Amino acid sequence: MGEVFNFGVHPISCHSWNHDRTQIALSPNSNDVLIYKKSGKKWDHIHTLSEHTLKVTDIDWAPKTNRIVTCGADRNAYVWQLTNGEWVQELVILRINRAATYVRWSPQEDKFAVGSSSRMISVCYFESDNNWWVSKHIKKPIRSTIVSLDWHPNNILLAAGCCDYKAYVFSAYIKEINPKPGPTVWGKKMTFGCLMQEFVMPCTGWVHGIAFSNSGDCLAMVSHGSVLSVAKGGGELTSIRTEFLPFNDCVWFGENSIIAGGHDCNPVLFKVEGDCSKVAFANKLDQPPKGGGGGKAVSAMNMFKMMDKKGTVEATSTDLTTKHKNAIIQVCVYGPHQFSTCGKDGNVVVWDNKSLEASIAGLRIN
């Protein structure tokens, strides 16, 4: 179900894969970006990107152009090109005065968006005359830090999750590099910075994760109030408040399913129906194997063993049967039936979700 790769004892704050998943770029909660190459079942450290002076907050690796973009608490972003076997950074003019928090390449990889604590989004594109990346800002009506971003498949619309308890869909159309876009379910007018739709979370909480569906017609959001919300363009918000700890990120699995991960250390699957008008909990994906030590009887036996050996039950009361031993920070799409997660335990887990398709299809929402 899941393959675990450990990269040390430090939390992994962000990770991203190259096009064929043979290399991974990650940050061990520091100002460095480490690149590993898969060798059999092991990962060999092959490069270190050290231009940032403060903590790296996000990484995105473009699969087509093989460029890496990073951003950090030092208010900078860098685009990295592999030249003669070495990664060389290119200058990015963000024009922000606080930390950069999140970065994502657009689907066509001709621009990228950077969220920040400056209450603005920098949409960056390459200016060949000066050989640098320049930016345009989306400011209104954002009132707080941007903590999550995602691009619509049309390469124009951009969704943002913020600390003002709201999510937004903006137009990031740049006439210098983009052809004129056609109408979508989110609207027709797409001048740069135009607010297409605004969503207010039903429970006050930062919008930690946001994701467009594969078609781009629906949007999923997870907030710190343990709430998953979905909406179709032009429609109302549908939310489900769960009994789990807060989620940190989410991705779509097909057009009708969403995978969310967070402080429960366990990815959770949700089913969506009726043009995003219905959403329900489907399953926890990291289930202990039958008879493998996750049952109540075995837990009770372990408790009595510890009481007999050490006179305490503390050692078993905090044991986790999940693959992640601490909070999941980020969820990434890995393949058609796979996704990956990184966490505060220093682990990256690649999950094969193909076996759950039958159970997803069989779930009906009342």
N, C-alpha and C positions, 0 to 999 in steps of 0.2 A: 504493500500500500504506500509506503514512504521510505525513501533512502536518505539516511542521515550522513551529513558531512560536517566534521568539526574543524574549525579554523582557529582554535585557541580558546582561552578563557575570557577574552574581552567580548563585550556585547558587539553584535554586528548591527550598526545603525542603518545601513542601506546596502543593497546589492543589485547587480544587473549582469545579464548574460550577453555573450557575443552571438552572432547569427546562428552558428551551428552547435551552441551550448558546450563547446570544448573549453571555453575560458570563462572565468567569472571575475568581475571587478567588485570589490567590497571595501567598506571602511570599518576598521575595528574600533569605532567610537573615538577616533582621533583625527588629526589633520592630514593623515595619509590615506591614499587609495592603493590597495594591494590588488594585483592581478595574478590570478592563479591559472595554470593550465592543467587539464586532466591528463594523468598518466596512469592508465589502468584503473585501479580503484583509489589511487592517491591523487592529491593535488600538489603540483610543484609551483612555488612562488617564483614568478619570472620577471615582474616589473613592480616598481613602487613610484607612484605619482605624488610628489611632495611639494607642490607649489603653494597649497593653502597654508595659512599661518594659524588658523583656528579650526575647530571641528568641522569635518565634512558632513553636510546635512543630507545630501542626496546625490545619486549617480544615475545616469541613463546612457546606455550603450546603443547606438543606432545600428540596426542589423544590416542595412543596405550600404551605407557609406563607411561603416566601421569606425565611426567617430564616437568618442566618449565626451559627455558633458558632465561637469561636476559643479556643485555650488557649496558654499560653506558659511559659517558664522562670521567669517572675516569680510563679509559683504561682497565677495567676489564669485564669479563663475568663470570656468575655463573650458574651452573646447580642445580636446586632445586628438592629434593626428599621428598615426603610426608611420614614421619616416625612417627608412633604413634600419629597421629593427628597434627604433627608440620612439617613445611617445613624446611629442613636442606640443606645447600648449599654444593656443592662439588667444589674442586679447579679446575680451568681451567688455563692452561699455554698458554696465547695468544702470548706473546713476541712481543708486539707492544709498541710504544712510544707516540702515540697520541690516541685521543678518538675512542672508538668502536662505530660504527654508526648504524649497522643493523645486525640482527641475524635470521637464519632460520634452523630448523631441516630438515634433509634429509627425503625423503618419508619413508624409513625403520627405521628411528630414531636411527641409529647406529652411526651417526656423525652429526655435524652441522657446518655451515659456518658463520663467523663473518667478516663483512666489517669494514674498519676503515679509519681514516684520515692519516694513515701511508702509504697510497698508496699500500696496500696489503690486501689480503683476507686470514684469518686464517681458515683452515679446521681442525676441532677438532674431535678427537675420543678417546675413553676411553682406558686407559692403566691399566689393572687390577693389574699388579705387583706393581705399585706405588700408585694405587687407586686415580688417577687423570686423567684429560682430557688434552692430549697433542695436539699440533697443527703442521701442515705443512703449509707453506706459498706459495701463488700464488702472484707473483710480476709483472713480465713483461707481457705485455707492459703498465700496468696501470700507469697513470701519475698524478692522482689526487684522491680525496676522493671517496670512494665507498658509495653510498647512497641507493642502493637497490639491493636485491639478490632474486633469485628464483631457485629452484631445478627442474631438469628434472624428469619425472616419473621413469626413469630407475635408479635413485639413484646415478648416476655417474656425469652427466653433470650439470654445474652450470652457471647460467646467472648473470651478474653483470651490473648495471647501475652506471655511474660515473660522476664526475664533470669535466671531460676532454671532455665532449660533445660526449662521445662514450659509446657503450654497447658492452659487450664481452660475448662469450660462451666459458667456460673452461672445461677441464676434471678435476674432483676432485676424480679420482680413487685412492683408498688407498689399495694397495695389501695386507696389513696386515689384513684387515677386509672384503674386497669386493671380490666376485668372478670375474673372468675375464669377462668384458662386451662384448656384441656383437655389430655389426655395427649399426649405426643410420643414419638418413638423415643429421646429423651434421658432420659425418665423422667416420672413422674406428680407427685411431690411438688415443688411450686414455690414454697415460701415464700421471701421475699427473702433473697438471699445463699446459698441452698442450693447446694452443689457437686453438679452433675449428673454430671460426668465429668472425669477428670484424665488428661493424656497426658504421658509422659516422652519427650523427643526421643532417638532412637537414637544421635546424636552430640552431644556437648556443644556447645551453641551457643544464642545468644539467638534467640527466636522473633520474627523481624522482621515477619512478615506472617501474617495469619490471615483466613479467609473461609468463611462458610457457603455451601453450594450454593443454587440458586434455590428448591429445595423445603425446605431447611433440614435434610435428613436426613444430609448429609455435611459434613465440615469439612476444609478444606485449610490446611496450615501450612508455612511456609518458615523455615529457621533458618540461622544463620551458618556451619554446617558444610556448606553447599552441598547441603542435604537438603530434598526435598519430601516431606511426609507427608500422608496422607489417612486418614480414619476415618469410619465410619458410626456413628450414635448407638447406644450400647450395644455396639459392636464394638471390635476391636483395631486398632492403628495399623499402616498399611502405608506403607513408606518407600522412597524411591529416592535413593541418593547419586549426585550428578552429578559430571561433570568440570569444571563451570563454576565461576566465582567466586561468592561468596555472593550469595543473593537478598535483596532488601529488602522486597518486597511481592508479593502475588498476588491474582488475582480469578478467579472461575469464568466460563467461556464456555459457556453451556448447562449441562446436567447431567453431561456426561461429559468435559469439557475444562477445563484450568486454564492460565492465563497467568501467568508469573512474570517479574519483572525485577529486576536488581541491578547488581553491579559489572562484569558483562560488557558493559554498555551495549547489550544486545540482548534484547528480550523472547523468552521461550522458551515453547513450547506443550507441554503434557503431556496424555496421553490416560488416562482413568480408566474401568475396567470392573469388572463383577462386584460391585456394591454396595460399591465402594471397596476391594475385595480385591486389585485389580491396578492398577498405575500404570506408565506408560512414557513416555520422551521421544519427542515427535513431530517437532518442527521448531523451528528458529530462525526468527523471523518477519522479521527485518531482513536479507534476503538481497540481496547486490549484484546488479544487473541483468546478464543474460548479455551478455558483451562490453562491459560498462560500466566496466571498470577494476578489478574485484575479483579477477581471476584471478591465478594464480601467474606466468604469462608476463608480464602487464602489470606486476606488482609487481617482477619481476626487471628489466624494461626501465627502470622508474622508478629503481631502485637504481643501475643503471649510468649513467643520466642525471645523477644527483646526484653520483656519483663523478667523472664527467667535468667537471661544472660547479664543484663545491665541494670535491672530494676527500674526501667523507664520505658515509656511508649513513645517518646519524642522522635526517635529515629524513624518510626513507621508512620507517624501522624503527618509528616510533611513529604512523604514519598509521592512522586508523580509517576503515573503509568504512561503518560504521553511522551512522544518523541522529543518535543521541546520541554525543557525543564525550567523555562522562564518565559516571559511574555513574548508573543510574536509581534514584531515591529512592522514587517512589510510582507506583502503578498504579491508575487509576480506571475504573469503568464509564462509558462515554460514550453508548452507544446499544445497540440490539438486536444489532448486528454490529460494534460499535466499542468501543474503549477508548482511554484517554489515559495518557501517562506524562510525568513531569517529572524533571529531572535536575540534576546539579551543573554542567552546561554552560550553564544558563540557558535551555534549550529545553523547550517543551511539544510533544509529538508526539501527533497523533490518528491512530490506526491503524484501517484498515478491514480486518476479519478475514474478510469474507464469502467471499473467494476461497479460503480454506483449508478450508472446510467439507467439500469433496469429499475432500481428503487426510486429514482427521480421520476421516471415515466409513470410509475405506479402510484405516486402520491397525488391525491386530489384534495384541493382546498375547499373547505365548506363555506 
